[in-house]
Amino acid sequence: MSKAVEIDIASVSKIYGKFTAVDAISLKIPAGSYCCLLGPSGCGKTSTLRMIAGHETVSRGDIALGQTVVTDLPPAKRGTAMMFQSYALFPHLDLVDNVAFSLKMQGVPKEQRRAKAIDMLRLMQMDAYAGRHPAQLSGGQQQRVALARALITDPEALLLDEPLSALDPFLKVRMRAELKKLQKSLGITFVHVTHSQEEAMALADLIVVMDNGRIEQAATPREVFERPSTSFVARFMGDHNVIPGKVAGAEDGRVSFDVIGGGSFQASGAPLEAGSDIDVAVRIDRVRIGESPINGLGFSGIVSNLEYRGPSVKLTIDGAGISDFTAIVSDTAFFSTPVDVGDAVPVHWDAEDAIVLARANS
Amino acid sequence: MNTLLNRATPYLQATPLAVILGFFLAVPILLLLIVSFWDYDFAGMYPGWETFNYTDTLGSWVTWKTYLNTLKYAAMVWALTAFIGFWVAYFLAFHVRSATTQIVLFLICTVPFLTSNIIRMISWIPVLGRNGLVNSGLVNAGIVEQPIEWLLYSDFAVVLAMVHLYTLFMVTPIFNTMMRIDRSLVEAARDAGAADWQIVWNVILPLAKPGIAIGTIFVVTLVMADFSTVQVMSGGQSASVALMMRNQMSLLQYPAAAANAIVLLVLVLVMVAGILRIVDIRKEL
């Protein structure tokens, strides 16, 4: 398990002409961890991965794997292996030759490389299909072959570019579990690019949320979920309502603020200068229906949409200068006092569920 | 009535193409086949069921020599056009980054085709001739003392002109196939440690095979049927099958020419069938 390496990205930029795809990011991915680069399309996550892999040149900065600076090394000399989004299996080769491809490039004799490829396919439970061509396989099977092909070189880090995006939802969940298991058993570093919050939460030891070529937050899934550091992260992860406002005052670790043209609220956080802009995140699953016992931790609004989800009900509420405020309440709580679209409803939350966010552009 | 019309609709829809193919392809070949069994003399053709047109054609060593010569041209032109075509297409498809430049360069490749075959062929004469550009250049530069004789009116000239005429028929289908190769395959190969030549040999060449096959069919059929290039560029010193047929026709030996044409048709069809056996081109169509 000593094979795994730390990946150290030191103020790396990727500039295409006048467009900055990745803007001086720094990141340490611990050895043997599962890291997810998460963000909307065009946020620079794929460029970052491709720079680690060596398929994209680094415009500025350095990338090191363990003790080796790999910034100018070709892909195959870095100790990384990449799994491509559409798997990029060679359509003209059978599975054995696909998996054995890199050994063939190194000049390993035919018998030897085929034997090793079949071992690798067996590890992925694909040895029964060894003689087939990629077009004859399902998406999940193709992914296993792509993994076998990537792992045959004994990489220190595996780089996965949206590996699950081509699969149907059911298979996605299954292959996700397989990926996690594989990473645990191999103990090598996985870097996985995705735009799915759910996928990142399920897999990662370290989630790196990116936007506009910058890292918004790099933390454990729990921290990203519970304490999003910026309003972008809070909005993107989708588990928080983000309420923008102006600071009115602060006392006892509480900041009070006003929503423009709306109500006054409180949030937990360090004191801020009165009159400055503020974003506050409120966990959508901690919002309850009912009048707040404390001022500034709730409001009344009109229900604009209702979604029944089985164990819970999702309400969208407009009021007190806040639009599209989301609340997820349990089905029991909802059906004890049911409301309908167009009804006025009071909602409230606890003080620790409203947190002050850093301004993305500050 | 209505059901009758419904049943007839597909046939009616297929009629125009069937009529065109029938009149311009099936009927002429059928006529050719029939005429090839007729008798003839200097004055006319006499319907019959004679096989001596075939026995005469296949029994003559001149025919065999001509066929061999034509096949030799086909092989040489094929090898050269396939080589040039592959690399031109490879450059266009994989080394020209912007799609606009790609299209512009490809159109430049097709510009010569806006002039007639004959003109392009004949314009080689002042280049390759005894006092042509190449020879006077070499003589003036003192590289050779006498003009090189084999530049024009030789097999060299024939093959050169044919390569010039037919390379685009190779470039186009190969370029088309290469454009469909998923670029991530090249990256996957590079990720696996493949050098540039290994990528070409192990990934691009195998995946470009259908395009090479289609180009091969074009080039081989064109060369096998060529008579003007051979006549002009060899100065009448070399023969090809089509040239032999033309000579027979000018001597009013139509049935003999027809028999010759049928033999050539069968040979070319066998060659095309052979190519299709080796390479599956269906996914390109």
Contacts between the chains, C-beta under 8 A, distances in Angstrom:
chain1	res1	chain2	res2	distance
A	53	B	191	6.7
A	54	B	191	8.0
A	55	B	187	5.4
A	55	B	190	7.2
A	55	B	191	7.1
A	74	B	190	7.5
A	74	B	193	8.0
A	75	B	190	5.7
A	75	B	191	4.7
A	75	B	193	7.7
A	76	B	190	7.3
A	76	B	191	6.7
A	76	B	192	6.6
A	76	B	193	3.2
A	76	B	194	8.0
A	77	B	193	7.9
A	81	B	191	6.6
A	82	B	187	7.7
A	82	B	188	7.6
A	82	B	191	4.8
A	84	B	184	4.7
A	84	B	187	6.9
A	84	B	188	5.8
A	85	B	184	7.3
A	86	B	182	7.0
A	86	B	184	6.2
A	88	B	182	6.5
A	88	B	184	4.0
A	88	B	185	5.3
A	88	B	187	6.9
A	88	B	188	3.9
A	89	B	188	7.9
A	90	B	185	6.2
A	90	B	188	7.5
A	90	B	189	7.8
A	90	B	203	6.4
A	91	B	207	7.1
A	92	B	206	4.6
A	92	B	207	5.9
A	101	B	189	7.1
A	101	B	192	5.0
A	101	B	194	7.7
A	101	B	202	7.5
A	102	B	191	8.0
A	102	B	192	3.5
A	102	B	193	5.4
A	102	B	194	7.9
A	104	B	202	7.3
A	105	B	189	7.7
A	105	B	192	5.6
A	105	B	193	4.6
A	105	B	194	4.6
A	105	B	195	7.6
A	105	B	198	5.6
A	105	B	202	7.7
A	106	B	193	6.2
A	149	B	188	7.9
A	149	B	192	7.5
A	150	B	191	8.0
A	153	B	192	7.3
A	153	B	193	7.6
